[in-house]
Amino acid sequence: MIRHTVVSRLKHASGSAAERGFLEAAKSLAAIPGVTRFEQLRQVCRKNDYSFGFSMEFADQAAYDVYNNHPSHVAFVRDR
């Protein structure tokens, strides 16, 4: 099993339509074949500069590779 995590600080203002749009668009990543246990996380601790995280699991390296090269993932990373 592989767990892939990403943490970030958004450039969008907290609570803004742009922030909500980004977070809603990110949920589409869960539909990519091979993604399991997709989670969208909000940082509540002030000890770091990150505000959000995403976590997902894959059965194996092959499943992760499908996700990583999937057109929807590539476009999300490129456009967001």
Biopython code that builds the backbone (N, CA, C, O; Angstrom):
import numpy as np
from Bio.PDB.StructureBuilder import StructureBuilder

atoms = [
    (1, "MET", "N", (0.842, -1.176, 0.000)),
    (1, "MET", "CA", (0.000, 0.000, 0.000)),
    (1, "MET", "C", (0.887, 1.238, 0.000)),
    (1, "MET", "O", (1.924, 1.278, 0.661)),
    (2, "ILE", "N", (0.467, 2.229, -0.738)),
    (2, "ILE", "CA", (1.169, 3.513, -0.810)),
    (2, "ILE", "C", (0.200, 4.591, -0.345)),
    (2, "ILE", "O", (-0.951, 4.632, -0.780)),
    (3, "ARG", "N", (0.668, 5.454, 0.531)),
    (3, "ARG", "CA", (-0.116, 6.626, 0.927)),
    (3, "ARG", "C", (0.578, 7.849, 0.343)),
    (3, "ARG", "O", (1.766, 8.078, 0.571)),
    (4, "HIS", "N", (-0.176, 8.616, -0.402)),
    (4, "HIS", "CA", (0.322, 9.842, -1.020)),
    (4, "HIS", "C", (-0.302, 11.011, -0.277)),
    (4, "HIS", "O", (-1.523, 11.076, -0.135)),
    (5, "THR", "N", (0.524, 11.931, 0.195)),
    (5, "THR", "CA", (0.010, 13.101, 0.903)),
    (5, "THR", "C", (0.590, 14.370, 0.300)),
    (5, "THR", "O", (1.725, 14.394, -0.177)),
    (6, "VAL", "N", (-0.203, 15.407, 0.334)),
    (6, "VAL", "CA", (0.208, 16.726, -0.147)),
    (6, "VAL", "C", (-0.280, 17.740, 0.874)),
    (6, "VAL", "O", (-1.437, 17.686, 1.292)),
    (7, "VAL", "N", (0.576, 18.657, 1.279)),
    (7, "VAL", "CA", (0.162, 19.752, 2.150)),
    (7, "VAL", "C", (0.436, 21.063, 1.438)),
    (7, "VAL", "O", (1.399, 21.186, 0.680)),
    (8, "SER", "N", (-0.421, 22.038, 1.691)),
    (8, "SER", "CA", (-0.253, 23.308, 0.982)),
    (8, "SER", "C", (-0.863, 24.461, 1.760)),
    (8, "SER", "O", (-1.647, 24.282, 2.693)),
    (9, "ARG", "N", (-0.477, 25.617, 1.344)),
    (9, "ARG", "CA", (-1.070, 26.861, 1.809)),
    (9, "ARG", "C", (-1.634, 27.503, 0.546)),
    (9, "ARG", "O", (-0.894, 27.746, -0.407)),
    (10, "LEU", "N", (-2.900, 27.770, 0.530)),
    (10, "LEU", "CA", (-3.525, 28.314, -0.668)),
    (10, "LEU", "C", (-3.284, 29.798, -0.780)),
    (10, "LEU", "O", (-3.188, 30.509, 0.220)),
    (11, "LYS", "N", (-3.188, 30.254, -2.014)),
    (11, "LYS", "CA", (-3.027, 31.691, -2.240)),
    (11, "LYS", "C", (-4.366, 32.412, -2.142)),
    (11, "LYS", "O", (-4.416, 33.639, -2.057)),
    (12, "HIS", "N", (-5.448, 31.643, -2.155)),
    (12, "HIS", "CA", (-6.788, 32.217, -2.071)),
    (12, "HIS", "C", (-7.096, 32.633, -0.629)),
    (12, "HIS", "O", (-6.635, 31.999, 0.320)),
    (13, "ALA", "N", (-7.860, 33.675, -0.481)),
    (13, "ALA", "CA", (-8.259, 34.132, 0.850)),
    (13, "ALA", "C", (-9.108, 33.065, 1.530)),
    (13, "ALA", "O", (-9.933, 32.408, 0.896)),
    (14, "SER", "N", (-8.891, 32.909, 2.823)),
    (14, "SER", "CA", (-9.630, 31.929, 3.602)),
    (14, "SER", "C", (-11.128, 32.218, 3.538)),
    (14, "SER", "O", (-11.563, 33.342, 3.785)),
    (15, "GLY", "N", (-11.906, 31.195, 3.204)),
    (15, "GLY", "CA", (-13.345, 31.344, 3.121)),
    (15, "GLY", "C", (-13.855, 31.924, 1.814)),
    (15, "GLY", "O", (-15.063, 32.089, 1.643)),
    (16, "SER", "N", (-12.960, 32.235, 0.892)),
    (16, "SER", "CA", (-13.358, 32.865, -0.369)),
    (16, "SER", "C", (-13.955, 31.846, -1.346)),
    (16, "SER", "O", (-13.801, 30.636, -1.182)),
    (17, "ALA", "N", (-14.630, 32.364, -2.348)),
    (17, "ALA", "CA", (-15.169, 31.503, -3.403)),
    (17, "ALA", "C", (-14.045, 30.768, -4.126)),
    (17, "ALA", "O", (-14.208, 29.613, -4.519)),
    (18, "ALA", "N", (-12.913, 31.431, -4.299)),
    (18, "ALA", "CA", (-11.770, 30.793, -4.963)),
    (18, "ALA", "C", (-11.254, 29.613, -4.144)),
    (18, "ALA", "O", (-10.926, 28.566, -4.702)),
    (19, "GLU", "N", (-11.183, 29.776, -2.838)),
    (19, "GLU", "CA", (-10.752, 28.677, -1.974)),
    (19, "GLU", "C", (-11.745, 27.520, -2.064)),
    (19, "GLU", "O", (-11.344, 26.367, -2.219)),
    (20, "ARG", "N", (-13.012, 27.820, -1.970)),
    (20, "ARG", "CA", (-14.035, 26.769, -2.056)),
    (20, "ARG", "C", (-13.972, 26.070, -3.409)),
    (20, "ARG", "O", (-14.136, 24.853, -3.488)),
    (21, "GLY", "N", (-13.736, 26.833, -4.468)),
    (21, "GLY", "CA", (-13.631, 26.248, -5.803)),
    (21, "GLY", "C", (-12.456, 25.299, -5.935)),
    (21, "GLY", "O", (-12.572, 24.230, -6.534)),
    (22, "PHE", "N", (-11.329, 25.696, -5.373)),
    (22, "PHE", "CA", (-10.142, 24.836, -5.408)),
    (22, "PHE", "C", (-10.408, 23.537, -4.661)),
    (22, "PHE", "O", (-10.124, 22.453, -5.170)),
    (23, "LEU", "N", (-10.950, 23.646, -3.462)),
    (23, "LEU", "CA", (-11.187, 22.459, -2.650)),
    (23, "LEU", "C", (-12.225, 21.541, -3.288)),
    (23, "LEU", "O", (-12.099, 20.318, -3.214)),
    (24, "GLU", "N", (-13.235, 22.111, -3.905)),
    (24, "GLU", "CA", (-14.236, 21.298, -4.592)),
    (24, "GLU", "C", (-13.605, 20.599, -5.803)),
    (24, "GLU", "O", (-13.858, 19.418, -6.040)),
    (25, "ALA", "N", (-12.794, 21.318, -6.559)),
    (25, "ALA", "CA", (-12.130, 20.721, -7.723)),
    (25, "ALA", "C", (-11.191, 19.595, -7.308)),
    (25, "ALA", "O", (-11.063, 18.600, -8.022)),
    (26, "ALA", "N", (-10.539, 19.740, -6.169)),
    (26, "ALA", "CA", (-9.605, 18.722, -5.693)),
    (26, "ALA", "C", (-10.310, 17.400, -5.412)),
    (26, "ALA", "O", (-9.704, 16.336, -5.536)),
    (27, "LYS", "N", (-11.572, 17.458, -5.039)),
    (27, "LYS", "CA", (-12.321, 16.231, -4.761)),
    (27, "LYS", "C", (-12.425, 15.339, -5.989)),
    (27, "LYS", "O", (-12.611, 14.129, -5.867)),
    (28, "SER", "N", (-12.304, 15.938, -7.177)),
    (28, "SER", "CA", (-12.390, 15.145, -8.406)),
    (28, "SER", "C", (-11.253, 14.138, -8.515)),
    (28, "SER", "O", (-11.371, 13.145, -9.233)),
    (29, "LEU", "N", (-10.149, 14.384, -7.806)),
    (29, "LEU", "CA", (-9.023, 13.454, -7.845)),
    (29, "LEU", "C", (-9.405, 12.089, -7.285)),
    (29, "LEU", "O", (-8.810, 11.078, -7.660)),
    (30, "ALA", "N", (-10.383, 12.051, -6.398)),
    (30, "ALA", "CA", (-10.819, 10.794, -5.798)),
    (30, "ALA", "C", (-11.434, 9.842, -6.822)),
    (30, "ALA", "O", (-11.494, 8.635, -6.590)),
    (31, "ALA", "N", (-11.889, 10.381, -7.951)),
    (31, "ALA", "CA", (-12.538, 9.557, -8.974)),
    (31, "ALA", "C", (-11.542, 8.887, -9.919)),
    (31, "ALA", "O", (-11.933, 8.055, -10.737)),
    (32, "ILE", "N", (-10.282, 9.234, -9.818)),
    (32, "ILE", "CA", (-9.275, 8.632, -10.691)),
    (32, "ILE", "C", (-9.097, 7.166, -10.286)),
    (32, "ILE", "O", (-8.968, 6.859, -9.101)),
    (33, "PRO", "N", (-9.090, 6.266, -11.267)),
    (33, "PRO", "CA", (-8.940, 4.844, -10.944)),
    (33, "PRO", "C", (-7.714, 4.572, -10.065)),
    (33, "PRO", "O", (-6.626, 5.099, -10.302)),
    (34, "GLY", "N", (-7.922, 3.740, -9.051)),
    (34, "GLY", "CA", (-6.839, 3.348, -8.160)),
    (34, "GLY", "C", (-6.776, 4.130, -6.866)),
    (34, "GLY", "O", (-6.141, 3.685, -5.910)),
    (35, "VAL", "N", (-7.425, 5.291, -6.812)),
    (35, "VAL", "CA", (-7.420, 6.113, -5.591)),
    (35, "VAL", "C", (-8.392, 5.510, -4.581)),
    (35, "VAL", "O", (-9.553, 5.250, -4.898)),
    (36, "THR", "N", (-7.906, 5.296, -3.376)),
    (36, "THR", "CA", (-8.770, 4.861, -2.283)),
    (36, "THR", "C", (-8.510, 5.760, -1.078)),
    (36, "THR", "O", (-7.459, 6.392, -0.968)),
    (37, "ARG", "N", (-9.468, 5.801, -0.199)),
    (37, "ARG", "CA", (-9.353, 6.555, 1.059)),
    (37, "ARG", "C", (-8.898, 8.003, 0.851)),
    (37, "ARG", "O", (-7.997, 8.481, 1.540)),
    (38, "PHE", "N", (-9.516, 8.680, -0.085)),
    (38, "PHE", "CA", (-9.195, 10.089, -0.339)),
    (38, "PHE", "C", (-9.705, 10.918, 0.829)),
    (38, "PHE", "O", (-10.856, 10.781, 1.243)),
    (39, "GLU", "N", (-8.844, 11.775, 1.356)),
    (39, "GLU", "CA", (-9.233, 12.670, 2.443)),
    (39, "GLU", "C", (-8.759, 14.084, 2.130)),
    (39, "GLU", "O", (-7.663, 14.291, 1.608)),
    (40, "GLN", "N", (-9.591, 15.028, 2.453)),
    (40, "GLN", "CA", (-9.248, 16.443, 2.367)),
    (40, "GLN", "C", (-9.179, 16.937, 3.813)),
    (40, "GLN", "O", (-10.152, 16.828, 4.560)),
    (41, "LEU", "N", (-8.043, 17.471, 4.193)),
    (41, "LEU", "CA", (-7.784, 17.803, 5.592)),
    (41, "LEU", "C", (-7.525, 19.298, 5.767)),
    (41, "LEU", "O", (-6.904, 19.935, 4.917)),
    (42, "ARG", "N", (-7.998, 19.836, 6.856)),
    (42, "ARG", "CA", (-7.749, 21.248, 7.180)),
    (42, "ARG", "C", (-6.807, 21.300, 8.378)),
    (42, "ARG", "O", (-7.044, 20.645, 9.394)),
    (43, "GLN", "N", (-5.749, 22.074, 8.253)),
    (43, "GLN", "CA", (-4.784, 22.248, 9.339)),
    (43, "GLN", "C", (-5.374, 23.207, 10.372)),
    (43, "GLN", "O", (-5.848, 24.288, 10.021)),
    (44, "VAL", "N", (-5.347, 22.818, 11.620)),
    (44, "VAL", "CA", (-5.873, 23.683, 12.668)),
    (44, "VAL", "C", (-4.785, 24.158, 13.629)),
    (44, "VAL", "O", (-5.012, 25.070, 14.424)),
    (45, "CYS", "N", (-3.630, 23.556, 13.558)),
    (45, "CYS", "CA", (-2.509, 23.934, 14.421)),
    (45, "CYS", "C", (-1.778, 25.131, 13.817)),
    (45, "CYS", "O", (-1.559, 25.173, 12.606)),
    (46, "ARG", "N", (-1.409, 26.075, 14.621)),
    (46, "ARG", "CA", (-0.716, 27.267, 14.119)),
    (46, "ARG", "C", (0.803, 27.125, 14.139)),
    (46, "ARG", "O", (1.519, 28.110, 13.960)),
    (47, "LYS", "N", (1.296, 25.916, 14.354)),
    (47, "LYS", "CA", (2.737, 25.690, 14.425)),
    (47, "LYS", "C", (3.402, 25.606, 13.056)),
    (47, "LYS", "O", (4.628, 25.553, 12.967)),
    (48, "ASN", "N", (2.605, 25.593, 11.986)),
    (48, "ASN", "CA", (3.194, 25.579, 10.644)),
    (48, "ASN", "C", (2.388, 26.480, 9.719)),
    (48, "ASN", "O", (1.335, 26.997, 10.091)),
    (49, "ASP", "N", (2.902, 26.655, 8.513)),
    (49, "ASP", "CA", (2.285, 27.584, 7.566)),
    (49, "ASP", "C", (1.289, 26.931, 6.618)),
    (49, "ASP", "O", (0.729, 27.610, 5.757)),
    (50, "TYR", "N", (1.057, 25.635, 6.755)),
    (50, "TYR", "CA", (0.160, 24.949, 5.838)),
    (50, "TYR", "C", (-1.276, 25.056, 6.318)),
    (50, "TYR", "O", (-1.542, 25.090, 7.519)),
    (51, "SER", "N", (-2.207, 25.110, 5.357)),
    (51, "SER", "CA", (-3.606, 25.235, 5.738)),
    (51, "SER", "C", (-4.440, 24.018, 5.340)),
    (51, "SER", "O", (-5.486, 23.767, 5.938)),
    (52, "PHE", "N", (-3.992, 23.259, 4.339)),
    (52, "PHE", "CA", (-4.762, 22.116, 3.862)),
    (52, "PHE", "C", (-3.844, 20.954, 3.534)),
    (52, "PHE", "O", (-2.649, 21.118, 3.286)),
    (53, "GLY", "N", (-4.438, 19.791, 3.544)),
    (53, "GLY", "CA", (-3.724, 18.598, 3.124)),
    (53, "GLY", "C", (-4.668, 17.661, 2.408)),
    (53, "GLY", "O", (-5.882, 17.704, 2.605)),
    (54, "PHE", "N", (-4.097, 16.817, 1.578)),
    (54, "PHE", "CA", (-4.837, 15.762, 0.899)),
    (54, "PHE", "C", (-4.094, 14.471, 1.165)),
    (54, "PHE", "O", (-2.864, 14.440, 1.176)),
    (55, "SER", "N", (-4.828, 13.431, 1.373)),
    (55, "SER", "CA", (-4.238, 12.125, 1.582)),
    (55, "SER", "C", (-5.046, 11.109, 0.792)),
    (55, "SER", "O", (-6.274, 11.181, 0.741)),
    (56, "MET", "N", (-4.355, 10.169, 0.181)),
    (56, "MET", "CA", (-5.027, 9.101, -0.553)),
    (56, "MET", "C", (-4.145, 7.873, -0.541)),
    (56, "MET", "O", (-2.934, 7.962, -0.340)),
    (57, "GLU", "N", (-4.754, 6.743, -0.753)),
    (57, "GLU", "CA", (-4.006, 5.500, -0.745)),
    (57, "GLU", "C", (-4.156, 4.783, -2.078)),
    (57, "GLU", "O", (-5.135, 4.949, -2.805)),
    (58, "PHE", "N", (-3.133, 3.974, -2.364)),
    (58, "PHE", "CA", (-3.088, 3.167, -3.584)),
    (58, "PHE", "C", (-2.659, 1.757, -3.207)),
    (58, "PHE", "O", (-1.868, 1.570, -2.283)),
    (59, "ALA", "N", (-3.173, 0.781, -3.913)),
    (59, "ALA", "CA", (-2.852, -0.613, -3.605)),
    (59, "ALA", "C", (-1.366, -0.906, -3.802)),
    (59, "ALA", "O", (-0.779, -1.691, -3.057)),
    (60, "ASP", "N", (-0.757, -0.266, -4.816)),
    (60, "ASP", "CA", (0.644, -0.560, -5.129)),
    (60, "ASP", "C", (1.206, 0.541, -6.042)),
    (60, "ASP", "O", (0.509, 1.497, -6.382)),
    (61, "GLN", "N", (2.450, 0.391, -6.422)),
    (61, "GLN", "CA", (3.116, 1.384, -7.265)),
    (61, "GLN", "C", (2.419, 1.542, -8.613)),
    (61, "GLN", "O", (2.314, 2.651, -9.136)),
    (62, "ALA", "N", (1.947, 0.437, -9.170)),
    (62, "ALA", "CA", (1.269, 0.504, -10.470)),
    (62, "ALA", "C", (0.012, 1.370, -10.380)),
    (62, "ALA", "O", (-0.254, 2.166, -11.280)),
    (63, "ALA", "N", (-0.759, 1.222, -9.305)),
    (63, "ALA", "CA", (-1.968, 2.031, -9.123)),
    (63, "ALA", "C", (-1.607, 3.505, -8.959)),
    (63, "ALA", "O", (-2.285, 4.378, -9.503)),
    (64, "TYR", "N", (-0.535, 3.782, -8.206)),
    (64, "TYR", "CA", (-0.096, 5.172, -8.055)),
    (64, "TYR", "C", (0.345, 5.748, -9.394)),
    (64, "TYR", "O", (0.041, 6.900, -9.705)),
    (65, "ASP", "N", (1.055, 4.960, -10.184)),
    (65, "ASP", "CA", (1.526, 5.437, -11.490)),
    (65, "ASP", "C", (0.364, 5.784, -12.410)),
    (65, "ASP", "O", (0.428, 6.765, -13.150)),
    (66, "VAL", "N", (-0.701, 4.980, -12.368)),
    (66, "VAL", "CA", (-1.902, 5.291, -13.159)),
    (66, "VAL", "C", (-2.445, 6.651, -12.744)),
    (66, "VAL", "O", (-2.750, 7.487, -13.594)),
    (67, "TYR", "N", (-2.563, 6.871, -11.449)),
    (67, "TYR", "CA", (-3.052, 8.148, -10.923)),
    (67, "TYR", "C", (-2.136, 9.301, -11.327)),
    (67, "TYR", "O", (-2.595, 10.323, -11.836)),
    (68, "ASN", "N", (-0.862, 9.126, -11.100)),
    (68, "ASN", "CA", (0.104, 10.197, -11.339)),
    (68, "ASN", "C", (0.133, 10.641, -12.796)),
    (68, "ASN", "O", (0.379, 11.811, -13.088)),
    (69, "ASN", "N", (-0.119, 9.710, -13.707)),
    (69, "ASN", "CA", (-0.083, 10.018, -15.138)),
    (69, "ASN", "C", (-1.468, 10.242, -15.743)),
    (69, "ASN", "O", (-1.588, 10.508, -16.939)),
    (70, "HIS", "N", (-2.497, 10.137, -14.931)),
    (70, "HIS", "CA", (-3.864, 10.299, -15.428)),
    (70, "HIS", "C", (-4.080, 11.740, -15.893)),
    (70, "HIS", "O", (-3.656, 12.673, -15.211)),
    (71, "PRO", "N", (-4.730, 11.938, -17.040)),
    (71, "PRO", "CA", (-4.948, 13.302, -17.561)),
    (71, "PRO", "C", (-5.635, 14.247, -16.570)),
    (71, "PRO", "O", (-5.327, 15.439, -16.550)),
    (72, "SER", "N", (-6.544, 13.745, -15.761)),
    (72, "SER", "CA", (-7.217, 14.615, -14.787)),
    (72, "SER", "C", (-6.251, 15.108, -13.718)),
    (72, "SER", "O", (-6.319, 16.268, -13.313)),
    (73, "HIS", "N", (-5.357, 14.246, -13.258)),
    (73, "HIS", "CA", (-4.360, 14.647, -12.263)),
    (73, "HIS", "C", (-3.356, 15.609, -12.877)),
    (73, "HIS", "O", (-3.028, 16.635, -12.280)),
    (74, "VAL", "N", (-2.870, 15.283, -14.062)),
    (74, "VAL", "CA", (-1.905, 16.148, -14.733)),
    (74, "VAL", "C", (-2.487, 17.547, -14.932)),
    (74, "VAL", "O", (-1.812, 18.545, -14.679)),
    (75, "ALA", "N", (-3.744, 17.617, -15.388)),
    (75, "ALA", "CA", (-4.395, 18.916, -15.602)),
    (75, "ALA", "C", (-4.611, 19.658, -14.292)),
    (75, "ALA", "O", (-4.432, 20.875, -14.240)),
    (76, "PHE", "N", (-4.992, 18.949, -13.232)),
    (76, "PHE", "CA", (-5.205, 19.600, -11.939)),
    (76, "PHE", "C", (-3.915, 20.246, -11.466)),
    (76, "PHE", "O", (-3.918, 21.409, -11.062)),
    (77, "VAL", "N", (-2.818, 19.511, -11.510)),
    (77, "VAL", "CA", (-1.525, 20.044, -11.056)),
    (77, "VAL", "C", (-1.092, 21.213, -11.935)),
    (77, "VAL", "O", (-0.614, 22.228, -11.430)),
    (78, "ARG", "N", (-1.258, 21.073, -13.230)),
    (78, "ARG", "CA", (-0.839, 22.122, -14.165)),
    (78, "ARG", "C", (-1.674, 23.393, -13.993)),
    (78, "ARG", "O", (-1.132, 24.498, -13.986)),
    (79, "ASP", "N", (-2.989, 23.235, -13.857)),
    (79, "ASP", "CA", (-3.904, 24.378, -13.872)),
    (79, "ASP", "C", (-4.167, 24.985, -12.494)),
    (79, "ASP", "O", (-4.639, 26.118, -12.400)),
    (80, "ARG", "N", (-3.871, 24.258, -11.445)),
    (80, "ARG", "CA", (-4.178, 24.748, -10.105)),
    (80, "ARG", "C", (-2.913, 25.099, -9.376)),
    (80, "ARG", "O", (-2.965, 25.533, -8.225)),
]
sb = StructureBuilder()
sb.init_structure("model")
sb.init_model(0)
sb.init_chain("A")
sb.init_seg("    ")
for serial, (resi, resn, name, xyz) in enumerate(atoms, 1):
    if name == "N":
        sb.init_residue(resn, " ", resi, " ")
    sb.init_atom(name, np.array(xyz, "f"), 0.0, 1.0, " ", f" {name:<3s}", serial, name[0])
structure = sb.get_structure()
